[in-house]
Amino acid sequence: MKPYRLTSTFLILTLVLVGFVSCKETSKTEMVKKEMTSEELEKLSKQDTITILLNSNDKMQFDKSEITAFEGQTVILTLKHTGTMPVTAMGHNFVLISKGVSVSEFAKIAIKAKENDYIPRDLKHVIAHTDLIGGGDSTTVIFKVPAKGTYDFLCSFPGHSAIMKGKFNVK
Ligand SMILES: [Cu+2]
């Protein structure tokens, strides 16, 4: 019985280790700043509708720091929270803000709108936003791409926009 038990203990240990390693591997949603090739941009510019998947995690990160779209296109943006933490502790949203306001200025306004999931009732600075979600959830927003230029996007959950922000480039 002894060698059998030893083998099964070893097997369980190995399984736990493998599980741990693969778990670590999948939770790696690091920031990827990938430049688009001219062919990719060309292809993108011809689409009426573009779909974007933006991942977020328990480490307070988006997986994109830059999004590119073309004026007049319709964007179907899905925000996914790949973590497990609840919305009250690690809530995320995607907010695309207008040019007249900076990320830090907007964050200061948004923090006062807790009752509205950190979206100010006055939407004058908001071009588009998703719902606020917790781990395991996803949410989609559909919006028209604004005029050419560079816009900012952020997560308006308190304290997150210092890291969770990026550029929305309209060509
Ligand atoms: Cu967030």
Backbone and ligand atoms as CSV (ligand in chain L), in Angstrom:
chain,resi,resn,atom,element,x,y,z
A,1,MET,N,N,0.829,-1.217,0.000
A,1,MET,CA,C,0.000,0.000,0.000
A,1,MET,C,C,0.860,1.262,0.000
A,2,LYS,N,N,2.016,1.152,0.661
A,2,LYS,CA,C,2.816,2.370,0.818
A,2,LYS,C,C,3.296,3.003,-0.508
A,3,PRO,N,N,3.890,2.170,-1.394
A,3,PRO,CA,C,4.358,2.801,-2.635
A,3,PRO,C,C,3.218,3.386,-3.444
A,4,TYR,N,N,2.041,2.731,-3.376
A,4,TYR,CA,C,0.894,3.243,-4.123
A,4,TYR,C,C,0.496,4.629,-3.613
A,5,ARG,N,N,0.475,4.717,-2.272
A,5,ARG,CA,C,0.084,5.991,-1.665
A,5,ARG,C,C,1.076,7.094,-2.018
A,6,LEU,N,N,2.336,6.681,-2.029
A,6,LEU,CA,C,3.372,7.645,-2.345
A,6,LEU,C,C,3.204,8.161,-3.776
A,7,THR,N,N,2.888,7.197,-4.679
A,7,THR,CA,C,2.701,7.561,-6.085
A,7,THR,C,C,1.524,8.517,-6.248
A,8,SER,N,N,0.425,8.196,-5.535
A,8,SER,CA,C,-0.743,9.063,-5.710
A,8,SER,C,C,-0.495,10.447,-5.100
A,9,THR,N,N,0.252,10.478,-4.002
A,9,THR,CA,C,0.572,11.785,-3.409
A,9,THR,C,C,1.409,12.590,-4.400
A,10,PHE,N,N,2.344,11.908,-5.022
A,10,PHE,CA,C,3.206,12.570,-5.999
A,10,PHE,C,C,2.380,13.089,-7.185
A,11,LEU,N,N,1.431,12.234,-7.607
A,11,LEU,CA,C,0.581,12.590,-8.744
A,11,LEU,C,C,-0.257,13.829,-8.431
A,12,ILE,N,N,-0.825,13.809,-7.213
A,12,ILE,CA,C,-1.658,14.953,-6.815
A,12,ILE,C,C,-0.813,16.232,-6.761
A,13,LEU,N,N,0.383,16.088,-6.190
A,13,LEU,CA,C,1.280,17.242,-6.089
A,13,LEU,C,C,1.610,17.794,-7.480
A,14,THR,N,N,1.884,16.867,-8.401
A,14,THR,CA,C,2.215,17.269,-9.770
A,14,THR,C,C,1.036,17.990,-10.404
A,15,LEU,N,N,-0.162,17.425,-10.203
A,15,LEU,CA,C,-1.370,18.030,-10.780
A,15,LEU,C,C,-1.593,19.437,-10.234
A,16,VAL,N,N,-1.390,19.584,-8.923
A,16,VAL,CA,C,-1.580,20.884,-8.286
A,16,VAL,C,C,-0.586,21.883,-8.871
A,17,LEU,N,N,0.648,21.417,-9.029
A,17,LEU,CA,C,1.700,22.282,-9.572
A,17,LEU,C,C,1.385,22.697,-11.007
A,18,VAL,N,N,0.992,21.715,-11.812
A,18,VAL,CA,C,0.665,21.993,-13.211
A,18,VAL,C,C,-0.515,22.963,-13.274
A,19,GLY,N,N,-1.507,22.705,-12.426
A,19,GLY,CA,C,-2.685,23.580,-12.375
A,19,GLY,C,C,-2.304,24.990,-12.004
A,20,PHE,N,N,-1.400,25.101,-11.042
A,20,PHE,CA,C,-0.959,26.417,-10.576
A,20,PHE,C,C,-0.240,27.168,-11.691
A,21,VAL,N,N,0.650,26.453,-12.370
A,21,VAL,CA,C,1.432,27.076,-13.439
A,21,VAL,C,C,0.517,27.530,-14.577
A,22,SER,N,N,-0.432,26.651,-14.984
A,22,SER,CA,C,-1.289,27.024,-16.110
A,22,SER,C,C,-2.245,28.139,-15.710
A,23,CYS,N,N,-2.623,28.155,-14.425
A,23,CYS,CA,C,-3.485,29.209,-13.912
A,23,CYS,C,C,-2.757,30.552,-14.020
A,24,LYS,N,N,-1.500,30.541,-13.625
A,24,LYS,CA,C,-0.684,31.754,-13.677
A,24,LYS,C,C,-0.560,32.228,-15.125
A,25,GLU,N,N,-0.442,31.243,-16.001
A,25,GLU,CA,C,-0.270,31.546,-17.422
A,25,GLU,C,C,-1.490,32.274,-17.982
A,26,THR,N,N,-2.707,31.755,-17.651
A,26,THR,CA,C,-3.920,32.345,-18.230
A,26,THR,C,C,-4.280,33.685,-17.596
A,27,SER,N,N,-3.839,33.901,-16.349
A,27,SER,CA,C,-4.209,35.170,-15.720
A,27,SER,C,C,-3.277,36.302,-16.158
A,28,LYS,N,N,-2.341,35.973,-17.010
A,28,LYS,CA,C,-1.389,36.981,-17.473
A,28,LYS,C,C,-2.021,37.834,-18.563
A,29,THR,N,N,-2.714,38.878,-18.182
A,29,THR,CA,C,-3.303,39.779,-19.162
A,29,THR,C,C,-2.499,41.070,-19.124
A,30,GLU,N,N,-1.285,40.977,-19.562
A,30,GLU,CA,C,-0.402,42.140,-19.490
A,30,GLU,C,C,-0.767,43.155,-20.578
A,31,MET,N,N,-0.318,44.352,-20.378
A,31,MET,CA,C,-0.538,45.415,-21.351
A,31,MET,C,C,0.231,45.091,-22.632
A,32,VAL,N,N,-0.470,45.060,-23.722
A,32,VAL,CA,C,0.195,44.800,-24.992
A,32,VAL,C,C,0.035,46.027,-25.876
A,33,LYS,N,N,1.137,46.613,-26.225
A,33,LYS,CA,C,1.062,47.749,-27.135
A,33,LYS,C,C,1.535,47.266,-28.492
A,34,LYS,N,N,0.559,46.892,-29.294
A,34,LYS,CA,C,0.890,46.310,-30.589
A,34,LYS,C,C,0.591,47.323,-31.690
A,35,GLU,N,N,1.595,47.619,-32.450
A,35,GLU,CA,C,1.408,48.531,-33.583
A,35,GLU,C,C,0.686,47.783,-34.701
A,36,MET,N,N,-0.261,48.462,-35.350
A,36,MET,CA,C,-0.967,47.827,-36.460
A,36,MET,C,C,-0.150,48.009,-37.736
A,37,THR,N,N,-0.158,46.999,-38.581
A,37,THR,CA,C,0.540,47.123,-39.854
A,37,THR,C,C,-0.324,47.958,-40.795
A,38,SER,N,N,0.258,48.469,-41.866
A,38,SER,CA,C,-0.516,49.310,-42.784
A,38,SER,C,C,-1.636,48.517,-43.457
A,39,GLU,N,N,-1.390,47.214,-43.669
A,39,GLU,CA,C,-2.443,46.369,-44.265
A,39,GLU,C,C,-3.619,46.209,-43.300
A,40,GLU,N,N,-3.295,46.032,-42.023
A,40,GLU,CA,C,-4.351,45.885,-41.011
A,40,GLU,C,C,-5.186,47.170,-40.918
A,41,LEU,N,N,-4.485,48.308,-40.972
A,41,LEU,CA,C,-5.166,49.602,-40.904
A,41,LEU,C,C,-6.066,49.811,-42.124
A,42,GLU,N,N,-5.540,49.448,-43.272
A,42,GLU,CA,C,-6.276,49.570,-44.538
A,42,GLU,C,C,-7.569,48.752,-44.484
A,43,LYS,N,N,-7.431,47.518,-43.976
A,43,LYS,CA,C,-8.574,46.619,-43.873
A,43,LYS,C,C,-9.604,47.188,-42.884
A,44,LEU,N,N,-9.081,47.698,-41.771
A,44,LEU,CA,C,-9.939,48.266,-40.726
A,44,LEU,C,C,-10.723,49.472,-41.245
A,45,SER,N,N,-10.054,50.287,-42.061
A,45,SER,CA,C,-10.676,51.523,-42.542
A,45,SER,C,C,-11.869,51.249,-43.462
A,46,LYS,N,N,-11.917,50.059,-44.055
A,46,LYS,CA,C,-12.997,49.743,-44.993
A,46,LYS,C,C,-14.237,49.162,-44.319
A,47,GLN,N,N,-14.141,48.898,-43.035
A,47,GLN,CA,C,-15.272,48.293,-42.323
A,47,GLN,C,C,-16.231,49.377,-41.819
A,48,ASP,N,N,-17.541,49.069,-41.902
A,48,ASP,CA,C,-18.540,49.992,-41.345
A,48,ASP,C,C,-18.627,49.816,-39.844
A,49,THR,N,N,-18.447,48.572,-39.432
A,49,THR,CA,C,-18.564,48.246,-38.019
A,49,THR,C,C,-17.301,47.529,-37.565
A,50,ILE,N,N,-16.782,47.929,-36.437
A,50,ILE,CA,C,-15.624,47.197,-35.909
A,50,ILE,C,C,-15.941,46.680,-34.512
A,51,THR,N,N,-15.442,45.496,-34.242
A,51,THR,CA,C,-15.670,44.924,-32.914
A,51,THR,C,C,-14.350,44.935,-32.157
A,52,ILE,N,N,-14.429,45.355,-30.925
A,52,ILE,CA,C,-13.234,45.441,-30.079
A,52,ILE,C,C,-13.480,44.660,-28.800
A,53,LEU,N,N,-12.518,43.827,-28.453
A,53,LEU,CA,C,-12.587,43.130,-27.163
A,53,LEU,C,C,-11.515,43.721,-26.253
A,54,LEU,N,N,-11.968,44.292,-25.162
A,54,LEU,CA,C,-11.056,44.888,-24.194
A,54,LEU,C,C,-11.135,44.041,-22.919
A,55,ASN,N,N,-10.020,43.430,-22.549
A,55,ASN,CA,C,-10.001,42.607,-21.337
A,55,ASN,C,C,-9.509,43.411,-20.150
A,56,SER,N,N,-10.021,43.073,-18.993
A,56,SER,CA,C,-9.549,43.690,-17.748
A,56,SER,C,C,-9.426,42.574,-16.721
A,57,ASN,N,N,-8.691,42.842,-15.646
A,57,ASN,CA,C,-8.431,41.751,-14.687
A,57,ASN,C,C,-8.416,42.210,-13.229
A,58,ASP,N,N,-8.078,41.292,-12.344
A,58,ASP,CA,C,-8.024,41.595,-10.907
A,58,ASP,C,C,-6.798,42.426,-10.531
A,59,LYS,N,N,-5.884,42.566,-11.488
A,59,LYS,CA,C,-4.681,43.353,-11.213
A,59,LYS,C,C,-4.830,44.807,-11.662
A,60,MET,N,N,-6.108,45.212,-11.887
A,60,MET,CA,C,-6.402,46.593,-12.260
A,60,MET,C,C,-5.758,46.976,-13.599
A,61,GLN,N,N,-5.900,46.096,-14.575
A,61,GLN,CA,C,-5.297,46.369,-15.878
A,61,GLN,C,C,-6.289,46.155,-17.017
A,62,PHE,N,N,-6.149,46.988,-18.040
A,62,PHE,CA,C,-6.769,46.722,-19.341
A,62,PHE,C,C,-5.691,46.003,-20.158
A,63,ASP,N,N,-6.073,45.227,-21.144
A,63,ASP,CA,C,-5.047,44.590,-21.977
A,63,ASP,C,C,-4.690,45.427,-23.203
A,64,LYS,N,N,-5.299,46.617,-23.326
A,64,LYS,CA,C,-4.942,47.501,-24.444
A,64,LYS,C,C,-4.709,48.913,-23.930
A,65,SER,N,N,-3.668,49.542,-24.465
A,65,SER,CA,C,-3.429,50.937,-24.092
A,65,SER,C,C,-3.752,51.841,-25.277
A,66,GLU,N,N,-4.094,51.215,-26.403
A,66,GLU,CA,C,-4.419,51.980,-27.591
A,66,GLU,C,C,-5.471,51.261,-28.434
A,67,ILE,N,N,-6.455,52.036,-28.894
A,67,ILE,CA,C,-7.502,51.487,-29.762
A,67,ILE,C,C,-7.581,52.406,-30.976
A,68,THR,N,N,-7.688,51.827,-32.154
A,68,THR,CA,C,-7.776,52.634,-33.371
A,68,THR,C,C,-9.087,52.359,-34.097
A,69,ALA,N,N,-9.733,53.443,-34.528
A,69,ALA,CA,C,-10.981,53.322,-35.288
A,69,ALA,C,C,-11.013,54.447,-36.317
A,70,PHE,N,N,-11.986,54.384,-37.201
A,70,PHE,CA,C,-12.101,55.418,-38.232
A,70,PHE,C,C,-13.402,56.190,-38.074
A,71,GLU,N,N,-13.307,57.486,-38.347
A,71,GLU,CA,C,-14.448,58.401,-38.206
A,71,GLU,C,C,-15.705,57.823,-38.862
A,72,GLY,N,N,-16.803,57.880,-38.147
A,72,GLY,CA,C,-18.087,57.438,-38.702
A,72,GLY,C,C,-18.386,55.954,-38.545
A,73,GLN,N,N,-17.379,55.177,-38.180
A,73,GLN,CA,C,-17.628,53.739,-37.987
A,73,GLN,C,C,-18.492,53.509,-36.746
A,74,THR,N,N,-19.083,52.337,-36.725
A,74,THR,CA,C,-19.807,51.925,-35.525
A,74,THR,C,C,-18.915,50.946,-34.773
A,75,VAL,N,N,-18.743,51.206,-33.505
A,75,VAL,CA,C,-17.902,50.333,-32.675
A,75,VAL,C,C,-18.791,49.473,-31.785
A,76,ILE,N,N,-18.496,48.184,-31.787
A,76,ILE,CA,C,-19.136,47.280,-30.830
A,76,ILE,C,C,-18.022,46.862,-29.885
A,77,LEU,N,N,-17.991,47.497,-28.747
A,77,LEU,CA,C,-16.909,47.229,-27.804
A,77,LEU,C,C,-17.394,46.371,-26.635
A,78,THR,N,N,-16.716,45.260,-26.445
A,78,THR,CA,C,-17.043,44.394,-25.320
A,78,THR,C,C,-15.920,44.447,-24.296
A,79,LEU,N,N,-16.311,44.781,-23.082
A,79,LEU,CA,C,-15.360,44.786,-21.974
A,79,LEU,C,C,-15.567,43.493,-21.197
A,80,LYS,N,N,-14.465,42.777,-21.002
A,80,LYS,CA,C,-14.528,41.512,-20.279
A,80,LYS,C,C,-13.672,41.626,-19.020
A,81,HIS,N,N,-14.189,41.133,-17.920
A,81,HIS,CA,C,-13.431,41.113,-16.662
A,81,HIS,C,C,-13.034,39.659,-16.425
A,82,THR,N,N,-11.749,39.375,-16.649
A,82,THR,CA,C,-11.278,37.990,-16.563
A,82,THR,C,C,-10.940,37.575,-15.131
A,83,GLY,N,N,-11.093,38.498,-14.186
A,83,GLY,CA,C,-10.770,38.180,-12.798
A,83,GLY,C,C,-11.925,37.500,-12.072
A,84,THR,N,N,-11.810,37.456,-10.739
A,84,THR,CA,C,-12.846,36.828,-9.919
A,84,THR,C,C,-13.356,37.766,-8.818
A,85,MET,N,N,-12.722,38.910,-8.665
A,85,MET,CA,C,-13.107,39.821,-7.574
A,85,MET,C,C,-14.446,40.499,-7.853
A,86,PRO,N,N,-15.210,40.778,-6.783
A,86,PRO,CA,C,-16.542,41.391,-6.991
A,86,PRO,C,C,-16.465,42.843,-7.477
A,87,VAL,N,N,-17.566,43.286,-8.036
A,87,VAL,CA,C,-17.643,44.631,-8.621
A,87,VAL,C,C,-17.381,45.730,-7.576
A,88,THR,N,N,-17.729,45.454,-6.318
A,88,THR,CA,C,-17.539,46.463,-5.273
A,88,THR,C,C,-16.063,46.669,-4.922
A,89,ALA,N,N,-15.239,45.642,-5.177
A,89,ALA,CA,C,-13.812,45.738,-4.844
A,89,ALA,C,C,-12.935,46.007,-6.057
A,90,MET,N,N,-13.327,45.430,-7.206
A,90,MET,CA,C,-12.489,45.532,-8.413
A,90,MET,C,C,-13.379,45.749,-9.631
A,91,GLY,N,N,-14.297,46.710,-9.507
A,91,GLY,CA,C,-15.196,46.993,-10.628
A,91,GLY,C,C,-14.461,47.680,-11.768
A,92,HIS,N,N,-14.849,47.345,-12.989
A,92,HIS,CA,C,-14.255,48.002,-14.159
A,92,HIS,C,C,-15.342,48.455,-15.127
A,93,ASN,N,N,-15.045,49.549,-15.800
A,93,ASN,CA,C,-15.880,49.981,-16.912
A,93,ASN,C,C,-14.963,50.578,-17.972
A,94,PHE,N,N,-15.536,50.898,-19.096
A,94,PHE,CA,C,-14.815,51.586,-20.172
A,94,PHE,C,C,-15.549,52.891,-20.379
A,95,VAL,N,N,-14.825,53.997,-20.251
A,95,VAL,CA,C,-15.443,55.294,-20.493
A,95,VAL,C,C,-14.582,56.049,-21.497
A,96,LEU,N,N,-15.201,56.434,-22.603
A,96,LEU,CA,C,-14.517,57.238,-23.622
A,96,LEU,C,C,-14.931,58.681,-23.376
A,97,ILE,N,N,-13.926,59.531,-23.126
A,97,ILE,CA,C,-14.269,60.910,-22.751
A,97,ILE,C,C,-13.951,61.906,-23.865
A,98,SER,N,N,-14.617,63.045,-23.787
A,98,SER,CA,C,-14.448,64.061,-24.832
A,98,SER,C,C,-13.132,64.799,-24.640
A,99,LYS,N,N,-12.751,65.571,-25.655
A,99,LYS,CA,C,-11.433,66.208,-25.649
A,99,LYS,C,C,-11.281,67.320,-24.614
A,100,GLY,N,N,-12.387,67.897,-24.187
A,100,GLY,CA,C,-12.297,69.040,-23.278
A,100,GLY,C,C,-11.882,68.715,-21.844
A,101,VAL,N,N,-11.689,67.430,-21.546
A,101,VAL,CA,C,-11.435,67.055,-20.154
A,101,VAL,C,C,-10.304,66.016,-20.104
A,102,SER,N,N,-9.452,66.129,-19.068
A,102,SER,CA,C,-8.358,65.157,-18.943
A,102,SER,C,C,-8.833,63.952,-18.140
A,103,VAL,N,N,-8.061,62.880,-18.207
A,103,VAL,CA,C,-8.405,61.658,-17.466
A,103,VAL,C,C,-8.498,61.960,-15.968
A,104,SER,N,N,-7.527,62.702,-15.436
A,104,SER,CA,C,-7.536,62.974,-13.988
A,104,SER,C,C,-8.696,63.883,-13.597
A,105,GLU,N,N,-9.017,64.863,-14.449
A,105,GLU,CA,C,-10.162,65.748,-14.161
A,105,GLU,C,C,-11.458,64.935,-14.165
A,106,PHE,N,N,-11.585,64.084,-15.163
A,106,PHE,CA,C,-12.811,63.281,-15.268
A,106,PHE,C,C,-12.937,62.333,-14.073
A,107,ALA,N,N,-11.815,61.720,-13.687
A,107,ALA,CA,C,-11.839,60.786,-12.546
A,107,ALA,C,C,-12.340,61.463,-11.276
A,108,LYS,N,N,-11.968,62.743,-11.116
A,108,LYS,CA,C,-12.400,63.495,-9.927
A,108,LYS,C,C,-13.915,63.729,-9.938
A,109,ILE,N,N,-14.467,63.914,-11.123
A,109,ILE,CA,C,-15.921,64.108,-11.240
A,109,ILE,C,C,-16.630,62.756,-11.033
A,110,ALA,N,N,-16.056,61.715,-11.645
A,110,ALA,CA,C,-16.691,60.390,-11.617
A,110,ALA,C,C,-16.759,59.791,-10.212
A,111,ILE,N,N,-15.752,60.074,-9.390
A,111,ILE,CA,C,-15.698,59.484,-8.050
A,111,ILE,C,C,-16.901,59.928,-7.194
A,112,LYS,N,N,-17.490,61.076,-7.561
A,112,LYS,CA,C,-18.649,61.594,-6.813
A,112,LYS,C,C,-19.944,60.929,-7.253
A,113,ALA,N,N,-19.878,60.130,-8.320
A,113,ALA,CA,C,-21.097,59.517,-8.861
A,113,ALA,C,C,-21.193,58.035,-8.509
A,114,LYS,N,N,-20.891,57.705,-7.268
A,114,LYS,CA,C,-20.911,56.303,-6.834
A,114,LYS,C,C,-22.278,55.662,-7.066
A,115,GLU,N,N,-23.343,56.433,-6.769
A,115,GLU,CA,C,-24.709,55.903,-6.892
A,115,GLU,C,C,-25.063,55.568,-8.331
A,116,ASN,N,N,-24.300,56.121,-9.268
A,116,ASN,CA,C,-24.555,55.845,-10.695
A,116,ASN,C,C,-23.386,55.041,-11.292
A,117,ASP,N,N,-22.796,54.172,-10.486
A,117,ASP,CA,C,-21.656,53.347,-10.924
A,117,ASP,C,C,-20.502,54.176,-11.486
A,118,TYR,N,N,-20.258,55.306,-10.866
A,118,TYR,CA,C,-19.131,56.188,-11.214
A,118,TYR,C,C,-19.200,56.771,-12.628
A,119,ILE,N,N,-20.441,56.935,-13.107
A,119,ILE,CA,C,-20.655,57.667,-14.359
A,119,ILE,C,C,-21.420,58.933,-13.979
A,120,PRO,N,N,-20.827,60.113,-14.218
A,120,PRO,CA,C,-21.541,61.351,-13.858
A,120,PRO,C,C,-22.899,61.415,-14.551
A,121,ARG,N,N,-23.897,61.893,-13.824
A,121,ARG,CA,C,-25.248,62.024,-14.403
A,121,ARG,C,C,-25.211,62.959,-15.617
A,122,ASP,N,N,-24.391,63.996,-15.505
A,122,ASP,CA,C,-24.226,64.915,-16.621
A,122,ASP,C,C,-23.209,64.287,-17.582
A,123,LEU,N,N,-23.695,63.914,-18.743
A,123,LEU,CA,C,-22.839,63.166,-19.675
A,123,LEU,C,C,-22.081,64.058,-20.664
A,124,LYS,N,N,-21.901,65.324,-20.327
A,124,LYS,CA,C,-21.271,66.238,-21.288
A,124,LYS,C,C,-19.839,65.833,-21.659
A,125,HIS,N,N,-19.132,65.163,-20.759
A,125,HIS,CA,C,-17.758,64.740,-21.072
A,125,HIS,C,C,-17.673,63.284,-21.559
A,126,VAL,N,N,-18.821,62.622,-21.637
A,126,VAL,CA,C,-18.826,61.185,-21.963
A,126,VAL,C,C,-19.286,60.948,-23.401
A,127,ILE,N,N,-18.432,60.297,-24.184
A,127,ILE,CA,C,-18.822,59.942,-25.559
A,127,ILE,C,C,-19.531,58.581,-25.536
A,128,ALA,N,N,-18.972,57.668,-24.777
A,128,ALA,CA,C,-19.570,56.328,-24.661
A,128,ALA,C,C,-19.071,55.694,-23.363
A,129,HIS,N,N,-19.890,54.805,-22.803
A,129,HIS,CA,C,-19.436,54.074,-21.617
A,129,HIS,C,C,-20.161,52.751,-21.498
A,130,THR,N,N,-19.498,51.813,-20.843
A,130,THR,CA,C,-20.136,50.521,-20.567
A,130,THR,C,C,-20.678,50.540,-19.136
A,131,ASP,N,N,-21.309,49.450,-18.764
A,131,ASP,CA,C,-21.704,49.242,-17.373
A,131,ASP,C,C,-20.455,48.940,-16.560
A,132,LEU,N,N,-20.588,49.011,-15.257
A,132,LEU,CA,C,-19.506,48.638,-14.342
A,132,LEU,C,C,-19.671,47.144,-14.038
A,133,ILE,N,N,-18.600,46.381,-14.219
A,133,ILE,CA,C,-18.711,44.920,-14.033
A,133,ILE,C,C,-17.660,44.378,-13.075
A,134,GLY,N,N,-17.964,43.208,-12.536
A,134,GLY,CA,C,-17.030,42.513,-11.648
A,134,GLY,C,C,-16.451,41.280,-12.333
A,135,GLY,N,N,-15.638,40.551,-11.600
A,135,GLY,CA,C,-14.966,39.374,-12.143
A,135,GLY,C,C,-15.917,38.377,-12.789
A,136,GLY,N,N,-15.545,37.877,-13.962
A,136,GLY,CA,C,-16.336,36.872,-14.672
A,136,GLY,C,C,-17.406,37.446,-15.580
A,137,ASP,N,N,-17.620,38.764,-15.486
A,137,ASP,CA,C,-18.683,39.382,-16.294
A,137,ASP,C,C,-18.141,40.036,-17.558
A,138,SER,N,N,-19.048,40.304,-18.475
A,138,SER,CA,C,-18.683,41.115,-19.636
A,138,SER,C,C,-19.870,41.995,-20.002
A,139,THR,N,N,-19.562,43.080,-20.685
A,139,THR,CA,C,-20.589,44.059,-21.028
A,139,THR,C,C,-20.225,44.696,-22.371
A,140,THR,N,N,-21.225,45.055,-23.133
A,140,THR,CA,C,-20.974,45.597,-24.476
A,140,THR,C,C,-21.636,46.956,-24.654
A,141,VAL,N,N,-20.918,47.837,-25.328
A,141,VAL,CA,C,-21.491,49.138,-25.686
A,141,VAL,C,C,-21.298,49.331,-27.194
A,142,ILE,N,N,-22.304,49.929,-27.820
A,142,ILE,CA,C,-22.228,50.215,-29.255
A,142,ILE,C,C,-22.287,51.728,-29.416
A,143,PHE,N,N,-21.345,52.275,-30.160
A,143,PHE,CA,C,-21.347,53.731,-30.355
A,143,PHE,C,C,-20.728,54.116,-31.698
A,144,LYS,N,N,-21.041,55.338,-32.123
A,144,LYS,CA,C,-20.488,55.910,-33.362
A,144,LYS,C,C,-19.140,56.545,-33.040
A,145,VAL,N,N,-18.168,56.280,-33.882
A,145,VAL,CA,C,-16.831,56.852,-33.692
A,145,VAL,C,C,-16.899,58.365,-33.905
A,146,PRO,N,N,-16.357,59.138,-32.969
A,146,PRO,CA,C,-16.405,60.603,-33.117
A,146,PRO,C,C,-15.425,61.112,-34.191
A,147,ALA,N,N,-15.354,62.423,-34.323
A,147,ALA,CA,C,-14.493,63.056,-35.337
A,147,ALA,C,C,-13.017,62.703,-35.125
A,148,LYS,N,N,-12.258,62.807,-36.207
A,148,LYS,CA,C,-10.820,62.489,-36.179
A,148,LYS,C,C,-10.111,63.159,-35.008
A,149,GLY,N,N,-9.184,62.422,-34.427
A,149,GLY,CA,C,-8.415,62.973,-33.313
A,149,GLY,C,C,-8.058,61.891,-32.317
A,150,THR,N,N,-7.434,62.320,-31.235
A,150,THR,CA,C,-7.047,61.368,-30.189
A,150,THR,C,C,-7.860,61.640,-28.935
A,151,TYR,N,N,-8.498,60.615,-28.459
A,151,TYR,CA,C,-9.346,60.723,-27.267
A,151,TYR,C,C,-8.770,59.827,-26.171
A,152,ASP,N,N,-9.223,60.054,-24.949
A,152,ASP,CA,C,-8.793,59.208,-23.836
A,152,ASP,C,C,-9.910,58.269,-23.419
A,153,PHE,N,N,-9.517,57.070,-22.992
A,153,PHE,CA,C,-10.504,56.192,-22.345
A,153,PHE,C,C,-9.936,55.758,-20.999
A,154,LEU,N,N,-10.821,55.398,-20.116
A,154,LEU,CA,C,-10.407,55.033,-18.762
A,154,LEU,C,C,-11.442,54.150,-18.094
A,155,CYS,N,N,-11.048,53.619,-16.952
A,155,CYS,CA,C,-11.987,52.969,-16.043
A,155,CYS,C,C,-12.223,53.987,-14.947
A,156,SER,N,N,-13.502,54.305,-14.673
A,156,SER,CA,C,-13.788,55.380,-13.722
A,156,SER,C,C,-14.009,54.900,-12.290
A,157,PHE,N,N,-13.759,53.621,-12.011
A,157,PHE,CA,C,-13.823,53.116,-10.636
A,157,PHE,C,C,-12.725,53.839,-9.838
A,158,PRO,N,N,-13.022,54.258,-8.588
A,158,PRO,CA,C,-12.047,55.059,-7.832
A,158,PRO,C,C,-10.632,54.472,-7.822
A,159,GLY,N,N,-9.684,55.310,-8.207
A,159,GLY,CA,C,-8.276,54.938,-8.175
A,159,GLY,C,C,-7.761,54.169,-9.367
A,160,HIS,N,N,-8.653,53.708,-10.226
A,160,HIS,CA,C,-8.206,52.842,-11.326
A,160,HIS,C,C,-7.613,53.579,-12.521
A,161,SER,N,N,-8.039,54.818,-12.747
A,161,SER,CA,C,-7.631,55.487,-13.993
A,161,SER,C,C,-6.148,55.848,-14.036
A,162,ALA,N,N,-5.450,55.764,-12.895
A,162,ALA,CA,C,-4.012,56.021,-12.912
A,162,ALA,C,C,-3.314,54.985,-13.793
A,163,ILE,N,N,-3.862,53.770,-13.809
A,163,ILE,CA,C,-3.292,52.679,-14.613
A,163,ILE,C,C,-4.224,52.313,-15.761
A,164,MET,N,N,-5.508,52.237,-15.430
A,164,MET,CA,C,-6.486,51.786,-16.432
A,164,MET,C,C,-6.945,52.936,-17.321
A,165,LYS,N,N,-6.097,53.238,-18.286
A,165,LYS,CA,C,-6.422,54.309,-19.235
A,165,LYS,C,C,-5.681,54.049,-20.538
A,166,GLY,N,N,-6.124,54.712,-21.594
A,166,GLY,CA,C,-5.457,54.539,-22.874
A,166,GLY,C,C,-5.937,55.553,-23.885
A,167,LYS,N,N,-5.401,55.414,-25.086
A,167,LYS,CA,C,-5.733,56.361,-26.159
A,167,LYS,C,C,-6.666,55.704,-27.173
A,168,PHE,N,N,-7.668,56.461,-27.556
A,168,PHE,CA,C,-8.603,56.017,-28.583
A,168,PHE,C,C,-8.326,56.900,-29.801
A,169,ASN,N,N,-7.660,56.336,-30.784
A,169,ASN,CA,C,-7.256,57.115,-31.962
A,169,ASN,C,C,-8.288,57.005,-33.071
A,170,VAL,N,N,-8.764,58.164,-33.510
A,170,VAL,CA,C,-9.715,58.178,-34.627
A,170,VAL,C,C,-9.007,58.729,-35.859
A,171,LYS,N,N,-8.970,57.923,-36.913
A,171,LYS,CA,C,-8.281,58.327,-38.143
A,171,LYS,C,C,-9.275,58.728,-39.214
L,1,CU,CU,CU,-11.354,49.435,-13.047
